[in-house]
Amino acid sequence: MHFLIIGGGFVGTALACELLKQAPAGSSITLANSGGPLGKGLAYGTQSPLHLLNVPAARMSWTDEQPDDFVNWLAGQGNTCDGAAFVPRQRYGDYLAVRLREHIAARPDVHWQQLQDRIDSLTPEAGRWIAQCAHGPTLTADRVLLALGNFAPACPHPSLQALPADRYVGDPWQPDALSGLPADAPVALIGTGLTMLDLLISLQAMGHHGPVLAISRRGLLPKPHRENELPPPQWQAPAGWLAAGSLRSQLREVRQAIGRAQANGQDWRDVWVALRPRTTALWHRLDERARAQFLRHLLPFWDVHRHRAAPQALAVLRAAQAQGRVQAAAGRLLGARVDADGLVALQWRARGGQDTQEFKAARVFNCTGPSTRLAEGRRGLFGHLLHDGRLRPCPLGLGLEVGAGYALADAEGREQPGLFYVGPMLRSQHWEATAVPELRAHAKAAARAALGC
């Protein structure tokens, strides 16, 4: 049995470890990764020790069978920390790589191959899958597990695409995103979420002290975690909470619960702790119209409360705002052009306002966050699968469809034997599919399905 995993970030690493634990002797596993080192991916490939996990260390074990594994590994590396600590993301990437190497060493009876290459196409043939590499050989696999992560952000306004490459950065995670930027240069950040925080921290680390405009439709900033995010929850959900009702009534119940909790001196975050294990079931109960309403009206508010920031990261933003260097604004981007002075003239209108405002920036960064939209014209492996009718995109642009055992659905909704997907595009069906606790559960279930367990 030959297994092919495509993608070497957290999901690819978790899938590989699960397969290595249970694969029959004589099996073969190939992990194809076109990016950086294994375990790193986009999220954990940062080189800055100032980029922190947005989840406490105690919740970041790669497996739910050993919940303290990451904290214990840190201690073994001489980095003893409280489980409530927010540690550098690069340390987590190191941890994943070490655990994968250990699993490989523990299974000498399984042939392991790491391929540093891009897979451009997948084609079924006689019950197996043929994978065409960009620069290497053609591979044949019995089971293919797609573990590709997020797409780059979608462009928030067409005028940005016409700007010179040194003026508009469509992907803030590209290695040279900050290259050549003067320390006093004015900068515009489109988006006010977690990506904006990361970029602001990177700017500060390089000594940048120029003015910064961070703008999004609502101007909402991430909420912080507590300094100690691991106390036992004080708020308990009442019987029947969110058991029925419309999206509007459920929103009312959550708001009322937060109000009562705060009135009793409790923390609103505990309500979200109680909400999280119910989220997938709540999402499944919504029809497409209700889901569209949620995305249109509630998604920004959900994101800032659900995907909270490490307190240290948010402190950087608060300090820069207090110094007058950073303006976080709610507004609509109207257009952008290169002015006679070589700067980008960014036109925008404040939310609820009528006047057009202008901000001149030496560089504009797209910080709107990753895209999950499988649009026509998409390139790479997903573009090939879409063209061949081997994907069923979510009509709301949240990703793709899979079957109960994570088998990828084709354009007609039929499960494709031997082809599996785990990653953030499961959001279309499960909603919770971006954080480690949910992704490790999905990876474990998909690996068992691929093994026939």
N, C-alpha and C positions, 0 to 999 in steps of 0.2 A: 504494500500500500504506500503510495507516494502522496504526501501532502505538500501543497504549495501555499505559503502565506505571503501575501503581498502587502507590505507596509511594516515598518520597523519601530513605530512609536510605542505608546503604552499598550494599545490593543494588540498589536502584532506580538509584542513581548509576552503578554498574558496568554494569548492563544498558543504561542510556542511552548511556554512552560506547561500549560495544561495538556497539550498533545504529548510532550516528552514524559509526563507523569504516567500516561495511560496507553501510549501507542504500543502495539504488539512488537515483539522482537523482530528485527529484520525490516522494519518500516524505514521509510526515507522521508525526511522533512527538509524542505528548502525554504528559506526566508529571503525574499527579494526586497531590497530596500534601496531606493534611488537617492535617499537623503543622506543625512549625517550618520553618526554612530548609532548602533542599536540602542533602543530604549529612550533615545532622546526625542525624536520627532520634533514637531514645531513647538510644542508646549515646554519641553524640558531641554531643548537644544540651546537655550540662551547661554551666553558666556558671561553674563553679568551676575555676580553674587547678590546684587541688589534686587533682582527679580525674584520675588518670594512666591511660594505656593499660596493659593487662596483658600486652602483647607488646612486645618491643624495636622501636624505630623501623625498623630494617633489614628487618623482616619485614612491614611494613605498606604497601608499595606497593599501589595499587589494581589493578595488573596484573602478572602474572608475567613479562611481556616486558621490563619495566624494573624489576628488583628494588630498585634504589637510588633510585627516583623520589621517595619520601617524604622520605628523608634529604636528597636534593639540593634538594628544594623548601624544606625547612627552612633549609638553608644559604643559599638565595637570598633568604629572608626575614630574614637576619641572625641565624638561630638555629642556628649551626653546632653539631652535637652528634655524639657517637659513635653509631654504629649500634646499640650495646647500650643506649642511653639509653631510659628510660620517660618519654615526654613527655606533656604535658597532652592529654586527649582532645579538648578543644575545638579544639586546633590541627589535629587530624586531620580534624575536620569542616570546618574552613576549607580544608584542602588538597583534600578531595573536591569542594567547591563550585567551587574555582578550576579544577580539571581538567575538570569538567563544562562550565563556561563556555567553556573553550578548545576543547573538542570541538564545542560548538554553533557557535562562531565559525568553525571550520574547515569547516563544511558549510552554506554559504549556499544550496545547492541542495536542502536538506532542510528542510521546514517544521517549526519547533519551537514547541511551546506548553507552557507551564507552567500548570497549573490548581490553584489553592489551594482545593480542595474535597474532600469525602468522597464516595466512590462507594458507594452503598447496595445496588445490585443489578446483576447481569449476566445477560442473557438472550440465548440464541442465536436468530438470525433470518436465514434465507436465506444460511447460510454465513458470517455475520458475527456480531459480538457487540454488543448494545445495553447501554450503561452508563448507569444512572440516577444523576445527581449529587444530592447532598442539597440544594444551594442553586442550582445552575446548570443548564445545558442537558443534554439527553440526547446522549450521544456514541455514534458508531458506529465500530467498529474491526474490522480484519481479523485482528489478532493482539493478544491481551491478555496481559500478563506481570504476574502478581501478585508484588509484592516487599514485601509487608507483613511486618513484623518480629514481635517477641514480643508475646504477650498479657500483661496485668497478672498479678501473682501470684495464685494461687488462695488463698482464705481458709483458713488452717490450722486453724481451729476455729469452729464455728457461733456460739458465744457472742460472738465478736468482732464479728460483723455487727450485733449488737443494741446495740453501744456507740454513743454520740454521735459525730458526725463529727469533733469536735475532740479526741476521745479515741483513736480508732482510725484509722490511715492505711493503707488497703488497698493503695495504690500509692505507694511512697516517692519516686517520681520526679515526682509531681504538683507543680506550681510552688509551691504554698503548704503543702507538707508540714511545714515547720518554722515556719511563721508563728505568732507569738504564744506560742511556747514559752519559758518563763522559763529563764534561764541555769543556775539551780540545780535545775531540775525533774528528778525521777527519770524515766528512760526505759526502756522494754522493747523489745528488738529480737528479733523472732521469725525465726530464721535466723542462721547463723554463717558464711556464705560471703562472696563478693565484694561482694554488695549491702550486707551489714552493714558491711564495711570502708568503702565509699563513704559510707554514712550517718554512720558514726562520724567520718570526716574532715570532713563537712559540719557536724556538731555542733561539732567542735573549732574550725572556722573561724568559727562564730558566737559563740564564747566560752563554749560550754556546759561546765559543770564539775560537773553533778549526777551521781548514781550511774546506771549503765547495766547492765542485765541483758541479755545476748545468749544466747539459748537455742535449741537444736535437738535433734533426737532423739539424735544421737551427740556433739554438741558439737565436731565436727571443724572446725578452722580451715584456711583455704587455706594451702598450702605456698608458700614464696617462690621466685621466680626467683633465680638466682645474680646477684650484683652485675654480673658480665659473663656474659650469657646466650648469647654468640656464639662461644665457643671451638670448635675442631673437636672433634667427639665422640671420646672416648677409647675408648668401648666399642663393639665391633662384634658384631652378632648372629651366632651360629654358624649354619652351614648347617642348614636344616630347622627353624629356631626357629619355634615356634607353627604348624607346617605341618599338624598334625592333632591330634586328641584332643578331649576334652570341655572344657567351660568350667572345670571343676575342675582338670583337668590343665594347661590353659593358664595359669590363675592360679598354679599351682605353678611353672611354667616362668618366669613373670615374676618371682616372688618369689626364685627361685633365682638368676636373672640379676642382680637387684639386690644380693643378698647377695654374689655373687662379685665384682661390680663394686666394691662398697664395701670388700671385703676386699683388693682390689688397689689401693686408694687412688683409685678412680675415683668419679665422681658418679652417683648414682642417676638423675638427670635425663637422662643420656645413654641410659639404657635406654628411657626414654619417647620420646626422639628417634627411636630405632630402632623403637619400637612404633607411632608415629603413622601412618606410611604404610601400615601393615598393618591399621589399625583397621577400615576399611570392609570389607575382605575378611573379616576375622574376624567382623564383625557379620553379614554376609550368610550365613555358614555356620551361624549359630545359628538353631535353630527357635524358634517362639514361646514354648515352655515355657522354653528356656534363656535367652531374652531376658528373660522375666519374672523368672527367678531372678537374673539380673544386676541388674535394676532393684531388686529387693527387698533383696538382700544386699550388692551391691558398688558401686552407684551413688554413694553418698556418698564412698566411698574413692577411686573413680575421679575424681570432680569435684575434690577437693582436691589431687590430684596432677597431673591433666591441666590444669586451669584455675588456674594459679598466679598469685600476686599480685606486683605490683611491690614490691621490697624496701622502698621508702620508705613505701608504704601500710601494709604489715604492721608497720613500725616505730611507726606512730601507735598501733596497737592494743597493741603490747607496752609502750609507754610508759604508756598509760592503765591497763593491768593492773598495772604496777609501782607506780603511784600509788594503786592500790586503787579507782579510779573505775569500772572495767569488770570485770564477772564474766562469763566465758564458761562456760556450763553445758550439760551433756548431760542432757536430761530431756524429759518428755512434758507438753504443755500440757493441763490438765484443764478450765479454764474461766476466764471473766473477767466481772466485774460492776463497776458503778460503786458505790463505797462511800459512806457518809454524808459523808465529807470531800471528795467530788467526784473522788477519784482512782480509777483502775482497779485493783481488787484482782485480781491475776493468780495463779491457783492452778496449781502445777506439781509434778511429782514427779521427783526425780532418777533418772537411769537406774540400774536395779538397786536402787533404794530403795523403801521402803514408805510413808514419811511424806509428807504433802502440805505443800508450802511455799508461801509467799505473798510476792509482791513488789508493792508499790504504785507505780504509774506515772502520771505526768501524761498521757503519750501512749504508745501502742503502735504500733509500725511493723512492717508485714509485709515482711520481708526474705528471704522464702523463694525468691526468684528467679522468673523468668518462667514462665508456664504454656504448655504446648503442647497441652493437652487440648481437643478440639473437642466439648464437651458439649452435650447438648440444652439449648435455651434460650439459647444464645450469641447475642448481638446483632451488629449490623453486617453487613458484607459476607459474612463467613464464616458467620454465622448464616443469612443468606439462601440462600447456596449449599448449606448443609447441609439446610435445609428443602426445597429444590428437588431434592435428590438429586444434586447436582453435586460432592459431596465424598465421599471414602471415608476416614473417620477411621481412624487406627491403633487396633487393639483394645487396645493397651497405653497409649494416651493420649500418644503421642510426636509426633503431628502428623497428616499425611495422606499419601496415596499419589499418585505420579506415574509416568508411563511412562518408557521409556528416554530419550526426548527431552524430558523435563520437562513433557509434556502432563498436565494435571490429570486424575486418574481420577474417574469419577462413582461413585455408590453401588454400582453393579454391577461396578466395576473396569474400565470401558471408557474409553479415552483420549478426551478431548474436543478435537477439532481446533481449533487457534487459541487455546487457553486454557492458559497455562503458569504454573508456580509455581517460585520460588526463594526460599529463606529457611530459618529455623531449624526449620520443621516437616518439612524433608527428613530430619530426624534419625531418623524412623521407618524409613527405608529405608537411609540412608547413615551414620547415627550422627554422623559428623563433619560438622556443618552449622551451626556457630555462630561459628567464628573466620574472620578475613579470608582466610587462605590457601586454605581449602576453599571459602568462599562465592564468592571471585572465580573459582575454577575452575568452580563450578556456574553462575555468572552468564554466563561466557563460553560454556559449552556450550549453555545455554538460549537465549542470543541467536542463536547460530548455527542452532539448531533452528528458532527463529521466523523467521529469514531464509531457511530452506530450504537452508542450506549443507551 
